Amino acid sequence: MPKVKSGERLTLDALQSKACTKQKIYRTTQEVFDQFKVNLEQLQKYLSEVFDRIDKSVEITFRDVGTFEAELKFGGDVLYFTMHTNVFTFDPSHEIFKSKYIQEDDSRSFFGMITVYNFLADSIKYNRSNDLGYLLARIFVNREKHFFVDGEKPMSFLFNDVDTMELSDGHIKSIIETTVLYALDFDLFVPPFKEVNLLTVQDKMQMTGLASWRTAKRLGFEIGHNKEK
């Protein structure tokens, strides 16, 4: 083997360490996301069978959108589960760096990310491009499948122990069920009258049918931690 200069060796070692770690995290996250898809489809089939007997007008569907996205529609809500293709770490001031598990091995502080967004089903059905969706959860998983969830309560309380929590099929089912319940409990509110009582001529001219009014569950309101301040 040819002699390697010290600078080249440092570059080689750094590339081997960082690149190999990130590739492992990517593959692990992809594997986890595939498990999410399986569990989403299983939940959809179960709920569909139940509602066929209760109320057939309640539509419950699952759609595998592609390698990095899946959709679960139930009643008036849609959840989009999306896998990010990049690997992330956190600002040094982040709470995660107080973890003994992370302190023992810096490479454990790199995570893949899966996000869960909630939209109104009609926003998608009628292509209302001005409507808003809400981020309910971000699932972070490292190369050893240790994970935590950053999101709306109770997700951030239930899944916040990165030291001991290794992502399992049971955890995935629980995360899905928790996001579904949160979306169902997160109702559509009418915005305050004074926040929507003015409209410019330009806005009116640009409006077309069902796409005209921006609609969201908390339009004019703050949610999550901002709501509680």
Contacts in CASP RR format, 6 or more apart in sequence:
PFRMAT RR
TARGET T0000
AUTHOR 0000-0000-0000
METHOD contacts of the structure
MODEL  1
MPKVKSGERLTLDALQSKACTKQKIYRTTQEVFDQFKVNLEQLQKYLSEV
FDRIDKSVEITFRDVGTFEAELKFGGDVLYFTMHTNVFTFDPSHEIFKSK
YIQEDDSRSFFGMITVYNFLADSIKYNRSNDLGYLLARIFVNREKHFFVD
GEKPMSFLFNDVDTMELSDGHIKSIIETTVLYALDFDLFVPPFKEVNLLT
VQDKMQMTGLASWRTAKRLGFEIGHNKEK
4 12 0 8 1.000
17 107 0 8 1.000
21 107 0 8 1.000
21 110 0 8 1.000
21 143 0 8 1.000
22 87 0 8 1.000
22 110 0 8 1.000
24 143 0 8 1.000
25 87 0 8 1.000
25 110 0 8 1.000
25 111 0 8 1.000
25 112 0 8 1.000
25 141 0 8 1.000
25 142 0 8 1.000
25 143 0 8 1.000
26 85 0 8 1.000
26 87 0 8 1.000
26 112 0 8 1.000
28 112 0 8 1.000
28 141 0 8 1.000
28 142 0 8 1.000
28 143 0 8 1.000
28 145 0 8 1.000
29 83 0 8 1.000
29 112 0 8 1.000
29 113 0 8 1.000
29 114 0 8 1.000
29 141 0 8 1.000
30 67 0 8 1.000
30 83 0 8 1.000
32 114 0 8 1.000
32 139 0 8 1.000
32 141 0 8 1.000
32 145 0 8 1.000
32 167 0 8 1.000
32 172 0 8 1.000
33 68 0 8 1.000
33 70 0 8 1.000
33 81 0 8 1.000
33 83 0 8 1.000
33 114 0 8 1.000
35 169 0 8 1.000
35 172 0 8 1.000
36 70 0 8 1.000
36 81 0 8 1.000
36 114 0 8 1.000
36 172 0 8 1.000
36 176 0 8 1.000
37 64 0 8 1.000
37 70 0 8 1.000
37 81 0 8 1.000
39 169 0 8 1.000
39 172 0 8 1.000
39 173 0 8 1.000
39 176 0 8 1.000
40 62 0 8 1.000
40 70 0 8 1.000
40 72 0 8 1.000
40 81 0 8 1.000
40 176 0 8 1.000
41 62 0 8 1.000
41 64 0 8 1.000
43 62 0 8 1.000
43 72 0 8 1.000
43 173 0 8 1.000
43 176 0 8 1.000
43 177 0 8 1.000
43 180 0 8 1.000
44 60 0 8 1.000
44 61 0 8 1.000
44 62 0 8 1.000
44 72 0 8 1.000
44 74 0 8 1.000
45 62 0 8 1.000
47 60 0 8 1.000
47 74 0 8 1.000
48 60 0 8 1.000
48 61 0 8 1.000
51 58 0 8 1.000
51 60 0 8 1.000
58 74 0 8 1.000
58 75 0 8 1.000
59 73 0 8 1.000
59 74 0 8 1.000
59 75 0 8 1.000
60 73 0 8 1.000
60 74 0 8 1.000
60 75 0 8 1.000
61 71 0 8 1.000
61 72 0 8 1.000
61 73 0 8 1.000
62 70 0 8 1.000
62 71 0 8 1.000
62 72 0 8 1.000
62 73 0 8 1.000
63 70 0 8 1.000
63 71 0 8 1.000
63 73 0 8 1.000
64 70 0 8 1.000
65 71 0 8 1.000
65 80 0 8 1.000
67 83 0 8 1.000
68 82 0 8 1.000
68 83 0 8 1.000
68 84 0 8 1.000
68 85 0 8 1.000
69 80 0 8 1.000
69 81 0 8 1.000
69 82 0 8 1.000
69 83 0 8 1.000
70 80 0 8 1.000
70 81 0 8 1.000
71 78 0 8 1.000
71 79 0 8 1.000
71 80 0 8 1.000
71 81 0 8 1.000
72 78 0 8 1.000
72 79 0 8 1.000
72 81 0 8 1.000
72 176 0 8 1.000
72 180 0 8 1.000
73 79 0 8 1.000
73 121 0 8 1.000
74 180 0 8 1.000
74 183 0 8 1.000
74 184 0 8 1.000
75 121 0 8 1.000
76 120 0 8 1.000
76 121 0 8 1.000
76 122 0 8 1.000
77 118 0 8 1.000
77 119 0 8 1.000
77 120 0 8 1.000
77 121 0 8 1.000
77 183 0 8 1.000
77 184 0 8 1.000
78 118 0 8 1.000
78 119 0 8 1.000
78 120 0 8 1.000
78 121 0 8 1.000
78 123 0 8 1.000
78 124 0 8 1.000
79 116 0 8 1.000
79 117 0 8 1.000
79 118 0 8 1.000
79 136 0 8 1.000
79 179 0 8 1.000
79 180 0 8 1.000
79 183 0 8 1.000
80 115 0 8 1.000
80 116 0 8 1.000
80 117 0 8 1.000
80 119 0 8 1.000
81 114 0 8 1.000
81 115 0 8 1.000
81 116 0 8 1.000
82 114 0 8 1.000
82 115 0 8 1.000
82 116 0 8 1.000
82 117 0 8 1.000
83 112 0 8 1.000
83 113 0 8 1.000
83 114 0 8 1.000
84 112 0 8 1.000
84 113 0 8 1.000
84 114 0 8 1.000
84 115 0 8 1.000
86 112 0 8 1.000
86 113 0 8 1.000
87 110 0 8 1.000
87 111 0 8 1.000
87 112 0 8 1.000
88 110 0 8 1.000
88 111 0 8 1.000
88 112 0 8 1.000
88 113 0 8 1.000
88 140 0 8 1.000
89 109 0 8 1.000
89 110 0 8 1.000
89 111 0 8 1.000
90 96 0 8 1.000
90 97 0 8 1.000
90 109 0 8 1.000
96 102 0 8 1.000
96 109 0 8 1.000
96 148 0 8 1.000
96 162 0 8 1.000
97 103 0 8 1.000
97 109 0 8 1.000
99 162 0 8 1.000
99 163 0 8 1.000
100 163 0 8 1.000
101 108 0 8 1.000
101 146 0 8 1.000
101 162 0 8 1.000
101 163 0 8 1.000
101 164 0 8 1.000
102 108 0 8 1.000
102 109 0 8 1.000
102 162 0 8 1.000
107 143 0 8 1.000
108 142 0 8 1.000
108 143 0 8 1.000
108 144 0 8 1.000
108 146 0 8 1.000
109 142 0 8 1.000
110 142 0 8 1.000
110 143 0 8 1.000
111 140 0 8 1.000
111 141 0 8 1.000
111 142 0 8 1.000
111 147 0 8 1.000
112 140 0 8 1.000
112 141 0 8 1.000
112 142 0 8 1.000
113 138 0 8 1.000
113 139 0 8 1.000
113 140 0 8 1.000
114 138 0 8 1.000
114 139 0 8 1.000
114 141 0 8 1.000
115 135 0 8 1.000
115 137 0 8 1.000
115 138 0 8 1.000
115 139 0 8 1.000
116 135 0 8 1.000
116 136 0 8 1.000
116 137 0 8 1.000
116 138 0 8 1.000
116 139 0 8 1.000
116 179 0 8 1.000
117 133 0 8 1.000
117 134 0 8 1.000
117 135 0 8 1.000
117 136 0 8 1.000
118 133 0 8 1.000
118 134 0 8 1.000
118 136 0 8 1.000
118 179 0 8 1.000
118 182 0 8 1.000
118 183 0 8 1.000
118 186 0 8 1.000
118 217 0 8 1.000
119 131 0 8 1.000
119 133 0 8 1.000
120 131 0 8 1.000
120 133 0 8 1.000
120 188 0 8 1.000
120 215 0 8 1.000
120 216 0 8 1.000
120 217 0 8 1.000
122 128 0 8 1.000
122 215 0 8 1.000
123 131 0 8 1.000
123 133 0 8 1.000
123 215 0 8 1.000
126 210 0 8 1.000
126 211 0 8 1.000
127 210 0 8 1.000
127 211 0 8 1.000
128 210 0 8 1.000
128 211 0 8 1.000
128 213 0 8 1.000
128 214 0 8 1.000
128 215 0 8 1.000
129 211 0 8 1.000
130 211 0 8 1.000
130 213 0 8 1.000
130 214 0 8 1.000
131 214 0 8 1.000
131 215 0 8 1.000
131 216 0 8 1.000
132 214 0 8 1.000
132 215 0 8 1.000
132 216 0 8 1.000
132 219 0 8 1.000
133 216 0 8 1.000
133 217 0 8 1.000
134 186 0 8 1.000
134 216 0 8 1.000
134 217 0 8 1.000
134 218 0 8 1.000
134 223 0 8 1.000
135 151 0 8 1.000
136 151 0 8 1.000
136 152 0 8 1.000
136 155 0 8 1.000
136 179 0 8 1.000
136 182 0 8 1.000
136 183 0 8 1.000
137 149 0 8 1.000
137 150 0 8 1.000
137 151 0 8 1.000
137 152 0 8 1.000
137 155 0 8 1.000
137 175 0 8 1.000
137 179 0 8 1.000
138 149 0 8 1.000
138 150 0 8 1.000
138 151 0 8 1.000
139 147 0 8 1.000
139 149 0 8 1.000
139 159 0 8 1.000
139 175 0 8 1.000
140 147 0 8 1.000
140 148 0 8 1.000
140 149 0 8 1.000
140 150 0 8 1.000
141 147 0 8 1.000
141 167 0 8 1.000
142 162 0 8 1.000
144 166 0 8 1.000
145 166 0 8 1.000
145 167 0 8 1.000
146 162 0 8 1.000
146 163 0 8 1.000
146 165 0 8 1.000
146 166 0 8 1.000
146 167 0 8 1.000
147 159 0 8 1.000
147 162 0 8 1.000
147 165 0 8 1.000
147 166 0 8 1.000
147 167 0 8 1.000
147 171 0 8 1.000
148 159 0 8 1.000
148 160 0 8 1.000
148 161 0 8 1.000
148 162 0 8 1.000
148 165 0 8 1.000
149 155 0 8 1.000
149 156 0 8 1.000
149 158 0 8 1.000
149 159 0 8 1.000
149 160 0 8 1.000
149 175 0 8 1.000
150 156 0 8 1.000
152 182 0 8 1.000
152 223 0 8 1.000
152 224 0 8 1.000
153 224 0 8 1.000
154 178 0 8 1.000
155 175 0 8 1.000
155 178 0 8 1.000
155 179 0 8 1.000
155 182 0 8 1.000
158 174 0 8 1.000
158 178 0 8 1.000
159 165 0 8 1.000
159 171 0 8 1.000
159 174 0 8 1.000
159 175 0 8 1.000
165 171 0 8 1.000
186 217 0 8 1.000
186 218 0 8 1.000
186 223 0 8 1.000
187 217 0 8 1.000
188 215 0 8 1.000
188 216 0 8 1.000
188 217 0 8 1.000
189 217 0 8 1.000
189 218 0 8 1.000
189 219 0 8 1.000
189 221 0 8 1.000
191 219 0 8 1.000
191 220 0 8 1.000
191 221 0 8 1.000
192 220 0 8 1.000
195 220 0 8 1.000
207 213 0 8 1.000
217 223 0 8 1.000
221 227 0 8 1.000
END
